[in-house]
Amino acid sequence: MGRATKKVLLCGKFGPRYGSTLKKKYLSIMKALINKQLCSECGKRSIFRIQYSIWKCKKCEKVFSGGAYKLRSVVKIVNEKK
């Protein structure tokens, strides 16, 4: 396994393959998965993804359903605004 570099971060493992746009999309998805989300119940940044679109707070043990890669999906945000 190659190590992550400063310029391409998590995409360094792909090397010169797959093109820059796909690597940028992969990087944005992985950053959203790695960062902890803010819990609406307890207010702590402790929500992590368990499975596809299932999220859990470590502190208050509450389970949420949301988007595949982010806690709040784009569809849910648009529906809340209506």
Secondary structure, DSSP 8 states (H G I E B T S, - for coil): ----BTTTBGGGGGTT-S-HHHHHHHHHHHHHHHS-EE-TTT--EEEEEEETTEEEETTT--EEE--SSSSS-HHHHHHHH-
